Every structure is written in C-alpha cells, then in structure tokens.
C-alpha cells in the first residue's frame, strides 16, 4: 500500500487515520534509512581517501588509483 493510496482511501472514507499515519511512518523510516546508508557510504569513501592520501580538490577532475595501490 503506497503513501498516496493510503491518503486516497482516507479521503474516500475507506481507510483510517491510523492506516495513513502508519504508512507515512514507514515512508519516513525508509527515507531516513536511505539517507543513513548514503552518509555511511560517503564517510567510508572519505576515510579511504584520507588513508590512501587521495583527497582531491572539488574544482579538479576526479582521478583513479593505480591497481597496485
């Protein structure tokens, strides 16, 4: 059941406020989980770049590491 579907059912008198709130809560939890995963990935990349000395300036093009590094 999607977020918009729960609101539509509530508007048509089929669903309850509780159903809509539970659906919205699941949506918010999923979005927070996705953002948390993106933060974890960015942090891991930053730690790797710091450990390997491969930080680059934002105004310069990205480069790749040689395989033997």
C-alpha positions, -999 to 999 in steps of 0.1 A, spaced: 0 0 0 15 33 -11 16 66 6 -7 82 -19 -30 52 -18 -35 55 19 -43 91 17 -68 84 -12 -85 57 9 -88 81 38 -102 108 16 -128 83 3 -137 72 38 -123 37 33 -91 39 53 -85 51 88 -63 79 101 -42 52 118 -36 34 85 -24 67 69 -1 75 98 14 40 98 20 43 60 36 77 64 57 64 93 70 35 71 78 60 43 97 83 67 116 53 81 126 42 46 138 77 36 158 80 68 173 46 62 183 55 27 199 88 39 218 69 66 232 45 41 243 73 18 260 90 48 278 58 57 290 53 22 303 89 19 320 85 53 337 53 42 349 69 9 363 99 28 381 76 53 395 55 24 407 87 6 422 100 38 440 67 45 454 65 9 462 102 6 439 106 -24 418 136 -14 413 159 -43 400 195 -47 364 199 -57 374 221 -86 397 194 -101 385 164 -121 384 131 -103 412 106 -109 416 69 -103 442 50 -84 466 26 -100 458 -10 -94 490 -16 -73 479 10 -47 
